Amino acid sequence: MATRTSQRRLAPEIFDLPVEKMRGGYYTDAYFNHARSALLKDARHPRVVMQVFQKKSSYIGGMDEAIAILKLCSHDWEELTVHALYDGDRVEPYEPVMHIEGDYTLFAHLETAYLGVLARRTLITTNVVQVLEAAQGKPIIFMPARHDHHRIQTGDGYAAYVAGQVVGAPVGVTTDEQASWWGGKGVGTVPHSLIASYGGNTVLAATRFAEWAPEDLNVTVLVDFENNSVATALEVARALGPRLWGVRLDTSESLVDRSLWDEMGDFKPTGVNERLVRKVRDALDADGFERVKIVASGGFTVEKIEEFERAQVPVDAYGVGSSLIRGQNDFTADVVMTDGRPSAKIGREYRPSSRLQLVE
């Protein structure tokens, strides 16, 4: 089972929050702002315990960010007492992940923001943990940047990094922004667009790329541009020699690679499939390129990776994109104590937890 490996929290300043707007309720569901205003007008300052939880077996992401929102955007952090889990902690349905205790008017305006952060980042962390576990220790490349708004890259990339720390397996991200919170940098392959820029000549594009690339960059080349991955992989390997780290298979789900045209009938031939990977591996090995890695991408999910691993398909790393940002993992916050008395709505009782740690 995956386990968290660190109890360090990121400093609040790293998140670059729009503090004044958050403190002013700009990102808040209006009813929370209205409730706070009504309490202040009535000079009522209830001391509450807010309990935060979700309804799935998950791995926490976004906790440090949620804490930063409370620290920097509440109206007096020093008057609040917060206990919380850590990013990467595994949680079960309805298990408390955070308790916030204090004058409700100090933080009522932040519920929307901290719940949203926890929902998004926990979804990403959990999805990436599941993919890494399916890959059985093989690296994955976190590739959903093109499938969502650029402003969410930073936290999503860190959530993927946390998942890697949980499982103890490598996670590469594709943009520098995704890697910024832990000081990494984006990784990538020779893309289709560069090959197209050289008239569809993969070998020429790969050669020019390798001539440019820093020595510490693992040169990995897409080899499906001409839909002839076996031949192209061999041509690239021969041209680049030891400079080539790996080839990436990314055949469209609507295409059948040329190497499979004479074999169709007893398997699904489209996209990146088991037989195509084996053909590329066998061809590289037969030509003396056993050290060249194979990266598989294009429509990979937990289920498809599990299928590949059961069949021991010779993939060295997986590139996974849109499936890592799909799904839901919503959080809820309830006031469970008011002025020392239970006050939760029906079905929501105060649940103390020895796992929650005091946030300094």
C-alpha positions as CSV (number, residue, x, y, z in Angstrom):
1,M,0.0,0.0,0.0
2,A,1.2,3.5,-0.8
3,T,2.3,5.6,2.2
4,R,3.1,9.3,2.7
5,T,6.9,9.9,3.0
6,S,7.1,13.5,4.3
7,Q,5.6,15.6,7.1
8,R,7.0,18.9,5.8
9,R,4.6,21.7,4.8
10,L,5.2,24.2,2.0
11,A,5.5,27.8,3.2
12,P,2.3,29.8,2.6
13,E,4.2,32.4,0.5
14,I,5.0,29.9,-2.2
15,F,1.4,29.8,-3.4
16,D,1.3,33.4,-4.5
17,L,-2.3,33.8,-3.3
18,P,-4.3,36.9,-4.2
19,V,-4.6,37.7,-0.5
20,E,-6.6,40.9,-0.6
21,K,-9.2,39.5,-3.0
22,M,-9.5,36.3,-0.9
23,R,-9.7,38.1,2.3
24,G,-12.4,40.3,0.8
25,G,-14.5,37.3,-0.2
26,Y,-14.0,37.8,-4.0
27,Y,-13.6,34.0,-4.6
28,T,-16.3,33.1,-2.1
29,D,-19.8,31.8,-2.6
30,A,-22.0,34.8,-1.9
31,Y,-24.0,33.1,0.9
32,F,-20.9,32.7,3.0
33,N,-20.1,36.4,2.7
34,H,-23.7,37.2,3.5
35,A,-23.7,35.0,6.5
36,R,-20.5,36.6,7.8
37,S,-21.9,40.1,7.3
38,A,-25.1,39.2,9.2
39,L,-23.1,37.9,12.1
40,L,-20.9,41.0,12.2
41,K,-23.9,43.3,12.1
42,D,-25.4,41.4,15.0
43,A,-22.1,41.5,16.9
44,R,-22.2,37.8,17.2
45,H,-18.9,35.9,17.2
46,P,-19.7,32.2,17.6
47,R,-16.7,29.9,18.4
48,V,-17.1,26.9,16.1
49,V,-15.3,23.8,15.1
50,M,-15.4,23.3,11.4
51,Q,-14.8,19.8,10.2
52,V,-13.7,19.1,6.7
53,F,-14.1,15.7,5.0
54,Q,-14.8,13.9,1.7
55,K,-16.5,10.7,0.7
56,K,-14.0,8.5,-1.0
57,S,-10.8,6.5,-0.4
58,S,-8.3,9.1,-1.5
59,Y,-4.8,10.6,-1.1
60,I,-4.8,14.2,0.2
61,G,-3.6,16.9,-2.0
62,G,-3.8,20.7,-1.6
63,M,-3.6,20.7,2.2
64,D,-0.6,23.0,2.4
65,E,-2.4,25.3,0.0
66,A,-5.6,25.2,2.0
67,I,-3.6,26.0,5.2
68,A,-2.0,28.9,3.4
69,I,-5.4,30.3,2.5
70,L,-6.3,30.2,6.2
71,K,-3.0,31.7,7.4
72,L,-2.8,34.6,4.9
73,C,-6.5,35.4,4.2
74,S,-8.3,34.9,7.5
75,H,-8.9,38.0,9.6
76,D,-6.7,36.7,12.4
77,W,-4.8,33.5,12.0
78,E,-3.4,33.7,15.5
79,E,-6.9,33.3,16.9
80,L,-7.6,30.1,15.0
81,T,-6.6,26.6,16.0
82,V,-6.2,24.3,13.0
83,H,-5.4,20.5,13.0
84,A,-4.9,18.9,9.6
85,L,-3.5,15.9,7.8
86,Y,-0.5,16.2,5.4
87,D,-0.4,16.2,1.6
88,G,-0.1,12.5,0.6
89,D,-2.0,11.1,3.6
90,R,-4.4,8.3,2.7
91,V,-8.0,9.0,3.9
92,E,-11.2,7.0,4.0
93,P,-14.7,8.1,3.3
94,Y,-16.0,10.7,5.8
95,E,-12.7,10.8,7.7
96,P,-11.9,14.3,8.9
97,V,-8.9,15.8,7.1
98,M,-9.0,19.2,8.9
99,H,-10.6,20.9,11.9
100,I,-10.7,24.6,12.2
101,E,-11.6,26.1,15.6
102,G,-12.2,29.7,16.3
103,D,-14.4,32.7,15.8
104,Y,-16.4,31.8,12.7
105,T,-16.4,35.4,11.4
106,L,-12.6,35.2,11.1
107,F,-12.7,32.5,8.4
108,A,-16.3,32.1,7.1
109,H,-15.4,33.8,3.8
110,L,-12.7,31.2,3.0
111,E,-14.7,27.9,2.9
112,T,-15.2,28.0,-0.9
113,A,-11.6,28.6,-1.6
114,Y,-10.1,25.9,0.7
115,L,-12.6,23.3,-0.2
116,G,-12.0,23.9,-3.9
117,V,-8.3,23.6,-3.5
118,L,-8.6,20.3,-1.6
119,A,-11.1,19.0,-4.1
120,R,-8.9,19.7,-7.2
121,R,-5.5,18.7,-5.7
122,T,-6.8,15.5,-4.0
123,L,-8.4,14.4,-7.3
124,I,-5.0,14.8,-9.1
125,T,-3.0,13.2,-6.3
126,T,-5.3,10.2,-6.1
127,N,-5.5,9.7,-9.8
128,V,-1.7,9.8,-10.2
129,V,-1.2,7.4,-7.2
130,Q,-3.5,5.0,-8.9
131,V,-1.7,5.3,-12.2
132,L,1.7,4.8,-10.6
133,E,0.5,1.8,-8.7
134,A,-0.8,0.3,-11.9
135,A,2.6,1.0,-13.6
136,Q,4.3,-1.0,-10.8
137,G,7.1,1.4,-10.2
138,K,7.7,2.5,-13.8
139,P,8.0,6.2,-14.4
140,I,5.0,8.2,-15.7
141,I,5.0,11.5,-17.5
142,F,2.2,13.8,-16.2
143,M,0.9,15.2,-19.5
144,P,-2.5,16.9,-18.9
145,A,-1.3,20.5,-19.3
146,R,-2.9,20.9,-22.7
147,H,-6.3,19.6,-21.4
148,D,-7.0,22.4,-18.9
149,H,-6.5,26.1,-18.1
150,H,-2.9,27.1,-17.7
151,R,-3.5,28.7,-14.3
152,I,-4.1,25.3,-12.6
153,Q,-0.7,23.9,-13.8
154,T,1.3,24.8,-10.7
155,G,-0.8,23.1,-8.1
156,D,-1.7,20.1,-10.3
157,G,2.0,19.5,-11.0
158,Y,2.8,19.6,-7.3
159,A,-0.1,17.2,-6.6
160,A,1.4,14.8,-9.1
161,Y,4.8,15.2,-7.4
162,V,3.2,14.4,-4.0
163,A,1.8,11.2,-5.6
164,G,5.2,10.2,-6.7
165,Q,6.5,10.7,-3.2
166,V,3.6,8.6,-1.8
167,V,4.4,5.6,-4.2
168,G,8.1,6.1,-4.4
169,A,8.1,6.2,-8.2
170,P,9.3,8.8,-10.6
171,V,6.8,11.4,-12.0
172,G,7.9,13.7,-14.8
173,V,5.9,16.8,-15.6
174,T,5.9,18.6,-18.9
175,T,6.0,22.3,-18.0
176,D,8.4,24.3,-15.8
177,E,5.3,25.8,-14.1
178,Q,4.1,22.4,-13.0
179,A,7.5,21.7,-11.4
180,S,8.0,25.2,-9.8
181,W,6.9,24.4,-6.3
182,W,9.6,21.7,-5.7
183,G,12.3,23.3,-7.9
184,G,12.1,20.9,-10.8
185,K,11.7,21.5,-14.6
186,G,9.5,20.2,-17.4
187,V,10.5,17.2,-19.5
188,G,9.5,16.4,-23.0
189,T,10.1,14.5,-26.3
190,V,10.7,15.6,-29.8
191,P,7.1,16.6,-30.7
192,H,5.1,16.1,-33.9
193,S,5.2,19.8,-34.6
194,L,9.0,19.8,-34.9
195,I,9.0,16.8,-37.2
196,A,6.4,18.6,-39.3
197,S,8.6,21.7,-39.3
198,Y,11.3,19.5,-41.0
199,G,8.9,18.3,-43.7
200,G,7.9,15.2,-41.9
201,N,11.5,13.9,-41.6
202,T,11.7,12.4,-38.1
203,V,15.4,11.6,-38.4
204,L,16.3,15.1,-39.4
205,A,14.2,16.7,-36.7
206,A,15.6,14.3,-34.1
207,T,19.2,15.0,-35.2
208,R,18.7,18.8,-35.1
209,F,17.0,18.5,-31.7
210,A,19.8,16.4,-30.3
211,E,22.4,18.9,-31.6
212,W,20.6,21.6,-29.6
213,A,19.7,19.6,-26.5
214,P,21.7,20.1,-23.2
215,E,23.8,17.1,-22.3
216,D,21.6,16.3,-19.2
217,L,18.4,16.1,-21.4
218,N,17.2,12.6,-22.1
219,V,16.5,12.8,-25.8
220,T,13.2,11.0,-26.6
221,V,11.7,11.0,-30.0
222,L,8.1,10.4,-31.2
223,V,8.3,7.8,-33.9
224,D,4.7,7.5,-35.2
225,F,4.6,10.6,-37.5
226,E,4.7,8.5,-40.6
227,N,2.6,5.7,-39.0
228,N,5.5,3.4,-39.3
229,S,6.9,3.1,-35.8
230,V,9.1,0.1,-36.2
231,A,11.0,1.5,-39.2
232,T,11.1,5.0,-37.8
233,A,12.4,3.9,-34.4
234,L,15.3,2.0,-36.1
235,E,16.1,5.0,-38.3
236,V,16.3,7.3,-35.3
237,A,18.3,4.9,-33.2
238,R,20.8,4.5,-36.0
239,A,21.1,8.2,-36.6
240,L,21.4,9.3,-32.9
241,G,23.3,6.4,-31.5
242,P,24.1,6.8,-27.8
243,R,22.5,10.2,-27.7
244,L,19.0,8.6,-28.0
245,W,17.5,7.8,-24.6
246,G,14.1,6.6,-25.8
247,V,11.4,6.5,-28.4
248,R,7.8,7.4,-27.8
249,L,4.8,5.6,-29.3
250,D,1.7,7.7,-29.6
251,T,-0.3,6.2,-32.5
252,S,-3.8,7.6,-32.8
253,E,-6.7,5.5,-31.6
254,S,-8.1,5.8,-35.1
255,L,-5.0,4.5,-36.9
256,V,-3.3,1.1,-37.4
257,D,0.5,1.3,-37.6
258,R,1.9,0.0,-40.9
259,S,3.8,-2.8,-39.1
260,L,0.5,-4.4,-38.2
261,W,-1.3,-4.2,-41.5
262,D,-0.7,-7.9,-42.3
263,E,-1.7,-9.1,-38.9
264,M,-5.2,-7.7,-38.2
265,G,-8.1,-9.9,-37.3
266,D,-7.4,-11.4,-33.9
267,F,-6.7,-8.2,-31.8
268,K,-7.6,-4.5,-31.6
269,P,-4.9,-3.1,-33.9
270,T,-5.5,0.7,-33.5
271,G,-3.5,3.0,-31.3
272,V,-0.6,2.0,-29.1
273,N,-1.3,-1.7,-28.4
274,E,0.7,-4.7,-27.1
275,R,1.7,-6.1,-30.4
276,L,3.0,-2.8,-31.7
277,V,5.1,-2.2,-28.6
278,R,6.6,-5.7,-28.9
279,K,7.4,-5.2,-32.5
280,V,9.3,-2.0,-31.8
281,R,11.1,-3.6,-28.8
282,D,12.1,-6.7,-30.9
283,A,13.3,-4.6,-33.8
284,L,15.4,-2.3,-31.5
285,D,16.9,-5.3,-29.7
286,A,17.7,-7.1,-32.9
287,D,19.6,-4.1,-34.1
288,G,21.7,-3.7,-31.0
289,F,19.6,-0.9,-29.3
290,E,18.5,-2.8,-26.2
291,R,19.3,0.3,-24.0
292,V,16.8,2.5,-25.9
293,K,13.7,3.0,-23.8
294,I,10.1,2.8,-25.0
295,V,7.6,5.4,-23.7
296,A,3.9,4.7,-24.5
297,S,1.3,7.4,-24.6
298,G,-2.1,8.2,-26.1
299,G,-5.3,7.2,-24.3
300,F,-3.6,5.5,-21.3
301,T,-5.7,5.1,-18.2
302,V,-5.3,3.0,-15.0
303,E,-7.1,0.2,-16.7
304,K,-5.0,0.2,-19.8
305,I,-1.8,0.4,-17.9
306,E,-2.9,-2.5,-15.7
307,E,-3.7,-4.5,-18.8
308,F,-0.2,-3.8,-20.2
309,E,1.5,-4.7,-17.0
310,R,-0.4,-8.0,-16.6
311,A,0.7,-8.9,-20.1
312,Q,4.3,-7.7,-19.3
313,V,4.3,-5.5,-22.3
314,P,7.9,-4.0,-22.6
315,V,7.0,-0.4,-21.9
316,D,9.6,1.5,-19.8
317,A,7.5,4.6,-19.0
318,Y,3.9,5.8,-19.6
319,G,2.8,9.2,-20.7
320,V,-0.7,9.9,-19.3
321,G,-2.7,13.0,-20.0
322,S,-6.4,13.8,-19.8
323,S,-7.4,10.8,-17.6
324,L,-5.4,12.3,-14.7
325,I,-7.7,15.3,-14.4
326,R,-11.0,13.5,-14.9
327,G,-13.4,12.5,-12.1
328,Q,-14.4,14.1,-8.9
329,N,-13.3,14.2,-5.3
330,D,-15.5,16.8,-3.6
331,F,-15.0,18.1,0.0
332,T,-17.5,19.3,2.5
333,A,-17.1,21.4,5.6
334,D,-19.6,21.4,8.4
335,V,-19.8,23.3,11.7
336,V,-20.0,20.5,14.2
337,M,-19.5,22.4,17.4
338,T,-20.7,25.9,18.3
339,D,-19.7,27.5,21.6
340,G,-18.7,24.1,22.9
341,R,-22.0,22.4,22.0
342,P,-22.7,19.9,19.2
343,S,-24.3,21.7,16.3
344,A,-23.9,19.5,13.2
345,K,-26.8,19.0,10.8
346,I,-28.3,15.5,10.9
347,G,-25.8,12.9,10.0
348,R,-22.8,15.1,10.6
349,E,-21.3,14.6,14.1
350,Y,-18.0,15.8,15.5
351,R,-15.4,13.2,14.9
352,P,-12.1,13.8,16.8
353,S,-9.1,12.3,15.1
354,S,-5.7,11.5,16.5
355,R,-4.3,11.6,12.9
356,L,-4.9,15.4,12.6
357,Q,-1.8,17.4,13.5
358,L,-1.7,20.9,15.0
359,V,-0.7,23.5,12.3
360,E,1.8,25.9,13.6
